[in-house]
Each structure stands twice: as C-alpha cells, then as structure tokens.
C-alpha cells in the first residue's frame, strides 16, 4: 500500500488560513487522496478527497501537486473547532481489495485563540 | 438519515474472556470496516465486510473475527482477551466504493482488566 507522510503537529492562529501538507511520493495512478479528521473523543470524519484536480467543499480545499506526489489540505479560516488530528490517506480504486484504509499517525492541529 | 451506531459504547472485561461488539451502518451502505485505535499504535485497520463477505483483512491475530448480516449490520468478536486489546474500536460504513467517504461511528471503548 502506498504510504503518506505528514508533520506530527502544527499550530495555527484562529481565523488564519492553515495549510496541512502530505507527501505521497509512491502514489499510483489509481490512488485517490482522501483527508479525514478526528476531533477529540470522536470517530474520524471525512473532510475531502481528490484524484488529480484541486477540489473545494464547504469544509476545506485540497490542492494536489501536478506530479501528485504531494497534496495540501487548506482550511481557509481556522476556528477552535478545527483543532483535531488530520489524516491524509490514499485509497486505490484500481485494486480488487477495496476499502483497506491505512491511516498514518496524522497531523495534530492546534488552534490558538 | 441516521448515522452509524455502535453498541455498547463502553465495556469492561477481564483477561481470557471474549467480547462481541455491534455496528449498525447507515441505511443503504453495504460496506462495514472495523478499526482499532490505541494511543501507541494509532488507527489500525482490522477488516472490512461487503455484502456479508470479508473483503479485506488487516494484520491482526485470529482472535479477532467478524461477520456481517444480510441487513449489513456487523459484529466483531475478540476471543481470549489480552490486556493489549484495550482500545477504542471504531466501525465505519460506506457504499463500498473506494472513492466514497467512510462514515465512522462513535466507537466502543473496551477496557480489559
């Protein structure tokens, strides 16, 4: 399974934009890039996903490098509620073994009021 | 629509006992995945069931097993409990397509004494 690497932790000031990086240098052509986050004492929740093009939704934006070996999750205005562990995950649509989702250690985001 | 529900939410067992955890997926979802989360190992994939068949399995001993019923509800069983099995057990449901998001339940907190 292709692996991802993320910084262990990051800090942001409230109402400032946050850029959370993820490296996936061994990504294959059929890997989707997914981001999840886990708020304290809760199960993970889906944030966003993409394949090649940049993506936007109500929660965040996903910027994918042209070679797809890295991506960045962008929170446009961090709030205290965004303090969580953020996971960058690759999911291969081209294999028969669907849904074997491998979570790395993720990035723990702290938001400073 | 109703989210993913897991029962029980908390459980205390002693070493050597067995335990069964239950997960009810979102209506219409055919895939249920199970994860173990511990402070030391993070989120680890246990297995995934799709239409009553185990489609994927993580690297856990045979003491960990599961099944899925025709209504997509799933159970996981851990036999001969060990202290190291103390963890938060999360289940997630999805349509089963790798590009679709997984919806996580709140988890079952298992403590083995």
Interface residues (C-beta under 8 A of the other chain):
Chain A: X32 X34 X36 X38 X42 X43 X44 X45 X46 X49 X51 X87 X91 X92 X93 X97 X98 X99 X100 X101 X102 X103 X104 X105 X106
Chain B: X4 X31 X33 X35 X42 X43 X44 X45 X48 X50 X55 X56 X58 X90 X92 X94 X96 X97 X98 X99 X101 X102 X103 X104 X105 X106 X107
